Amino acid sequence: MKTNQISKIGRYTNLLFIVTLFGLLSCEEKKDTAASSFSIVNVTGPSKFDCGSFKWSVRFSLPQASPKGGYIIQQITTTRKATKSCPKPYTSLEITFYEAWKVNAGESVSYDIKNDPEGFDDNFASLPWDQSEGFEITKGKVRFFEDFKMTPDWTSNNPRTCAGEIPSTLTKPAGWDDKDAVDHNLSTEWKCCGTSTETLTTEPSFPEIIGQVKSPLGGKFIGSVECVPAWTHDSVYSPNDNLLLRQYAMIVTGLSDNEIRTGVGDYTGYYAGDLDAMSKLLLMLRMVYNVPDSVPMEQAKSFGSWIRPVEELSGSYYKIGWPVVLDPVNGPMVKYPYMGYLGAPYNAPGELDYFINTFGRRQL
């Protein structure tokens, strides 16, 4: 799935695995393979997280502009194995498919990168495989083909591949040959039963960036927020989810406001546009700061476009603590289900400053 926000990279759409290996637009007939070699340029990562989770984003660049334009085609072969004895069962996977990006005539990068030079073409990513051990090997073979025409088997959101919105197919394109292809590989192995260990290697090799923490002040905050269950995953936030949220919020309460500011800035910079990640931050701020259930509508401020029931927006009070409520027995807890998001990006730094200046800290 092509996106310039790590979050969309991320809406990784499989119930058991989420590897967004994406790529390329393809074609039927090989016309000309001039300019068939190119560079893989690192954009983000590679970063590994707990229990087999990782992220690595790159973009592709031809050595010179293509006179006719064409498509960068990537063959992806992924083998994944997660054990059933640790104790959670997961489905193993072995799949080969092809994906592609369009390069316009006279350009040396894809159409998307031309429009957003700071973006990326391809992203390898996976969510954690908690309580398991296993391995994943993804092998990419990447080539550029000039003057190709798409065939009907290339479709976006193809349910048979892991390419997301990028057009992809299981059928080897006419003229495909591994000769002179550039390797684009990632392998990881993990053990996550009680304690967690993981290895991660890439080809081309780039220095690993651990968790994308940009400063020591933000490290503890980011690690705590990342461990919180995402509000956007389930229709109801479970009692266990609330327990975990409270436990990690108690860790964050040990940080100063300035440390939290640094953490929020680093976190939002890294996870910009990722609704799952932003939902964790939404909940954390409402747990750590003494946000009331509601305030008069004329005093209300909103820093995100989280969808709420229409009737809640027509009354004289605004539920500023939503989706967290103050339970008289259990204290603050998530009550309301996720309904969607529409509008401007969530301004968590702005909301944090508002909470600090208006409500202060909560006693957990």
Long-range contacts (C-beta under 8 A, 24 or more apart in sequence): 1-123, 1-163, 1-164, 1-165, 1-166, 2-101, 2-112, 2-121, 2-164, 2-165, 2-166, 3-273, 4-112, 4-116, 4-118, 4-119, 4-120, 5-272, 5-273, 5-274, 6-44, 6-55, 6-57, 6-123, 6-270, 6-271, 6-272, 6-273, 6-274, 7-271, 7-272, 7-273, 7-274, 7-275, 7-276, 7-277, 7-278, 8-273, 8-274, 9-55, 9-57, 9-123, 9-125, 9-274, 10-123, 10-125, 10-274, 10-276, 11-275, 11-276, 12-125, 12-126, 12-127, 12-164, 13-164, 14-162, 16-90, 16-91, 17-80, 17-90, 17-91, 17-93, 17-126, 17-127, 17-129, 18-125, 18-126, 18-127, 19-78, 19-80, 19-124, 19-125, 19-126, 19-136, 19-138, 19-162, 20-123, 20-124, 20-125, 20-162, 20-164, 21-76, 21-78, 21-99, 21-122, 21-123, 21-124, 21-138, 21-140, 21-162, 21-163, 22-99, 22-121, 22-122, 22-123, 22-162, 22-163, 22-164, 22-165, 22-166, 23-72, 23-73, 23-74, 23-76, 23-98, 23-99, 23-100, 23-101, 23-121, 23-122, 23-163, 23-166, 23-168, 24-71, 24-72, 24-73, 24-74, 24-98, 24-99, 24-100, 24-101, 24-142, 24-166, 24-167, 24-168, 25-71, 25-73, 25-99, 25-100, 25-101, 25-102, 25-150, 25-154, 25-166, 25-167, 26-71, 26-73, 26-98, 26-99, 26-100, 26-148, 26-150, 26-151, 26-154, 26-167, 26-168, 26-169, 26-173, 27-70, 27-71, 27-73, 27-100, 27-145, 27-148, 27-149, 27-150, 27-151, 27-173, 27-174, 28-148, 28-149, 28-150, 28-151, 28-173, 28-174, 29-148, 29-149, 29-174, 29-175, 30-145, 30-148, 30-174, 30-175, 30-176, 31-68, 31-70, 31-145, 31-146, 31-147, 31-148, 32-68, 32-145, 32-146, 32-147, 33-143, 33-144, 33-145, 33-146, 33-175, 34-66, 34-146, 35-62, 35-63, 35-64, 35-66, 35-144, 35-146, 36-143, 36-144, 36-145, 36-180, 37-63, 37-144, 37-180, 37-182, 38-62, 38-63, 38-72, 38-142, 38-144, 38-182, 39-63, 40-142, 40-182, 40-184, 40-204, 42-204, 42-206, 43-119, 43-120, 44-120, 44-123, 44-209, 44-212, 45-206, 45-208, 45-209, 45-212, 46-124, 46-186, 46-200, 46-202, 46-206, 46-208, 46-209, 47-208, 47-209, 47-210, 47-211, 47-212, 48-188, 48-198, 48-199, 48-200, 48-208, 48-210, 49-128, 49-198, 49-211, 49-226, 50-128, 50-130, 50-192, 50-196, 50-198, 51-128, 51-129, 51-130, 51-131, 51-132, 51-190, 51-192, 51-196, 51-198, 52-82, 52-126, 52-128, 52-129, 52-132, 52-134, 52-136, 52-188, 52-190, 52-192, 52-198, 53-126, 53-127, 53-128, 53-129, 54-124, 54-125, 54-126, 54-186, 54-188, 54-200, 55-123, 55-124, 55-125, 56-123, 56-124, 56-125, 56-186, 56-202, 56-206, 57-120, 57-122, 57-123, 57-124, 58-120, 58-121, 58-122, 58-123, 58-184, 59-109, 59-110, 59-113, 59-119, 59-120, 59-121, 59-122, 60-101, 60-109, 60-110, 60-113, 60-121, 60-122, 60-142, 61-108, 61-109, 62-103, 62-108, 62-109, 62-144, 63-108, 64-108, 65-106, 65-107, 65-108, 66-103, 66-105, 66-106, 66-107, 66-108, 66-144, 66-146, 67-105, 67-106, 67-146, 68-105, 68-146, 68-147, 69-102, 69-103, 69-104, 69-105, 69-106, 69-107, 69-146, 69-147, 70-102, 70-103, 70-144, 70-145, 70-146, 70-147, 70-148, 71-100, 71-101, 71-102, 71-103, 71-144, 71-145, 71-148, 72-100, 72-101, 72-103, 72-110, 72-121, 72-142, 72-143, 72-144, 73-98, 73-99, 73-100, 73-142, 73-143, 73-144, 73-145, 73-173, 73-176, 74-98, 74-99, 74-100, 74-122, 74-140, 74-141, 74-142, 74-184, 75-140, 75-141, 75-142, 75-172, 75-176, 75-178, 75-181, 76-138, 76-139, 76-140, 76-162, 76-163, 77-138, 77-139, 78-136, 78-137, 78-138, 78-139, 78-162, 79-136, 79-137, 79-138, 80-134, 80-135, 80-136, 80-137, 81-134, 81-135, 81-136, 82-129, 82-132, 82-133, 82-134, 83-132, 83-133, 83-134, 86-131, 86-132, 86-133, 86-192, 86-193, 87-131, 88-129, 88-130, 88-131, 88-132, 90-129, 90-132, 90-134, 95-161, 95-162, 96-170, 97-158, 97-160, 97-161, 97-162, 97-163, 97-168, 97-169, 97-170, 98-168, 98-169, 98-170, 98-171, 98-172, 98-173, 98-176, 99-161, 99-163, 99-166, 99-167, 99-168, 100-154, 100-166, 100-167, 100-168, 101-166, 103-144, 122-184, 124-186, 126-188, 128-192, 129-190, 129-192, 130-192, 131-192, 131-193, 132-190, 132-192, 132-193, 133-190, 133-191, 133-192, 133-193, 134-189, 134-190, 135-187, 135-188, 135-189, 135-190, 136-186, 136-187, 136-188, 136-189, 137-185, 137-186, 137-187, 138-185, 138-186, 138-187, 139-183, 139-184, 139-185, 140-183, 140-184, 140-185, 141-178, 141-181, 141-182, 141-183, 141-184, 142-181, 142-182, 142-183, 142-184, 143-176, 143-177, 143-180, 143-181, 143-182, 145-173, 145-175, 148-173, 212-266, 212-270, 213-266, 214-266, 214-269, 214-270, 215-262, 215-266, 217-258, 217-259, 217-262, 217-263, 218-259, 218-262, 218-263, 218-265, 218-266, 218-267, 219-263, 220-251, 220-252, 220-255, 220-259, 220-263, 221-252, 221-255, 221-259, 221-260, 221-262, 221-263, 221-264, 221-267, 222-263, 222-266, 222-267, 222-270, 224-248, 224-249, 224-251, 224-252, 224-284, 225-252, 225-263, 225-267, 225-280, 225-281, 225-284, 226-277, 226-280, 228-280, 228-283, 228-284, 229-280, 230-276, 230-277, 230-279, 230-280, 231-279, 231-280, 231-282, 231-283, 231-323, 231-334, 231-338, 232-275, 232-276, 232-279, 232-338, 233-276, 234-337, 234-338, 235-337, 235-338, 236-337, 237-323, 237-333, 237-334, 237-335, 237-337, 241-334, 242-330, 242-333, 242-334, 245-283, 245-284, 245-287, 245-333, 245-334, 246-287, 246-331, 246-332, 246-333, 246-364, 248-284, 249-284, 249-287, 249-288, 249-364, 250-364, 252-284, 252-287, 252-288, 253-288, 253-361, 253-362, 253-364, 257-356, 260-288, 260-352, 261-349, 261-352, 261-353, 264-348, 264-349, 264-352, 265-349, 267-348, 268-346, 268-348, 268-349, 272-345, 273-345, 275-341, 278-304, 278-346, 278-348, 279-338, 281-346, 281-348, 282-306, 282-323, 282-346, 282-348, 283-323, 283-324, 283-334, 285-348, 285-351, 285-352, 285-355, 286-321, 286-324, 286-332, 287-324, 287-332, 287-362, 287-364, 288-361, 288-362, 288-364, 289-352, 289-355, 289-356, 289-359, 289-360, 289-361, 289-362, 290-359, 290-360, 290-361, 290-362, 290-363, 291-320, 291-321, 291-324, 291-355, 291-359, 291-362, 292-320, 292-321, 292-326, 292-359, 293-319, 293-320, 293-321, 293-325, 293-326, 294-318, 294-319, 294-320, 294-321, 295-320, 301-354, 303-346, 303-347, 303-348, 303-350, 303-351, 303-354, 304-341, 304-343, 304-344, 304-345, 304-346, 304-347, 304-348, 304-351, 305-341, 305-342, 305-343, 305-344, 305-346, 306-339, 306-340, 306-341, 306-346, 307-339, 307-340, 307-341, 307-342, 308-339, 309-339, 331-364, 332-362, 332-364
